Amino acid sequence: MIIRSKAPLRLGLAGGGTDVSPYSDLYGGGILNATINLYAYATIEPTNDGKISFETADGSNRKTFDTNSEIKPEGIFDIHVGIYNKIRREYNNKELSFKLITSIDAPQQSGLGTSSTLAVAILGAFVEWLKLPLGEYDIAQMAYEIERIDLGMAGGKQDQYSATFGGINFMEFYKDKVIVNPLRIKESYLDELAHNLVLYYTDTSRLSSQIIQKQQQNVKDEDKNAIEAMHQLKNQAVMMKEALLKGNLDEIGKILDFGWKFKKQMASGITNPSLDKIYDCALENGATGGKISGAGGGGYMFFYCPNNTRYQVIESLKQFGGYTERYEFTNQGLVTWTL
C-alpha cells in the first residue's frame, strides 16, 4: 500500500502579514490569496521493520528513528516529526512503522508558503492512511497549531488554509476563528491575471521568522506606523477582491503598488537595495505594480504587467540573475489518494 498527497503553493495577492498574531487577534486580519500549480508532495509507505524514516524525494536528506511514542525535533525534518508526534498523541496509540518521502516544487524559504504547504500535505497523507475524522478546517487548524504552537515556528495562518482549501479566497482571521470565503471569479479574468502577473525568483532565500518576529514586536510595542501599515494592507485585500470580482484587472498593478509601499513599513528587513532595484526595473519596463511574496527579504517577487509588457519585463529582469517561474492558478486544494 502507498499513500500519496499533494497541496498547492500560493500567491499572497493582498493583505499579507495581517494574519499574524497579535495583529489578527487585536484587529482582525484580511488576506486575498490564490493557489497555483506548484505543489508540496508527501508519500507514506507503511513498513514492518519497526522503523520510521523521513526522506526527501531527491535522496539528499534522510533520517531514521526507532518506532516510539515521541520523537524529538532536531533539524530539517522538524515538521515531519511535529506532525507524527501530534498524530500519535491525539489519534493513534499504536506503534506506526513507515517511510515518509516529501518534495516541493519551489525552493524553501522563498515566499510561496512552502513550509506550511508541506505540513498540510504530510498531515493530509496521515489523514488518508489512518482514516482520521478531519475536515478542511480541522486539517488547516491542526497544521497551524503544529507549526506555530508545538514547534514554535513564527508565522501566520494563511498558508495552511490556502493549501488545504485551494482556489482564490478572501480570508478573515480573528483570535478564535478563521473564515475562508471562496471567490467566484470568471475564468477569463483568471487567465488574463495569470498572463499579466509575472512571477520572478530572485535566487535568494531568507529566514522569514526573523522578519515576522519584528513585525509581531512592532504590534506589541504599539508602533503606530507599523500598525497603520497593517490596517492599510487589510484595506488592500478588500480593494483586490473588488477588482477581481468585477474584472477591473487594470487596477491590480496600482493596488499591488499601494500595498508594497505599506508592507515595507511593517518591519525592517522586508526589502533591501537589491530588491528595490528589481522592483524599480520592472516598473521602468512596463509593470504597474508588484510586491515581494511572503514575509519579505528575498525569494519570489511578482509584478503586474498589462497588455504584452510581460515580455519586456521578463527580459529586463534577466540581469539580476534570477528566473521567471511559469504557473497557472488552480482551484484544487489538498488532494490525497491510496494505491
Secondary structure by P-SEA (a helix, b strand, c coil): cbbbbbbbbbbbcccccccccccccccbbbbbbcccccbbbbbbbbbcccbbbbbcccccbbbbbccccbbbbcccaaaaaaaaaaaaaccccccccbbbbcccccccccccaaaaaaaaaaaaaaaaaacccccaaaaaaaaaaaaccccccccccaaaaaaacccccbbbbcccbbbbbbbbccaaaaaaaaaabbbbbccccccaaaaaaaaaaaaaacaaaaaaaaaaaaaaaaaaaaaaaaccccaaaaaaaaaaaaaaacccccccaaaaaaaaaaaaaccccccccccccccbbbbbbcccaaaaaaaaaccccbbbbbbbbbccccccccc
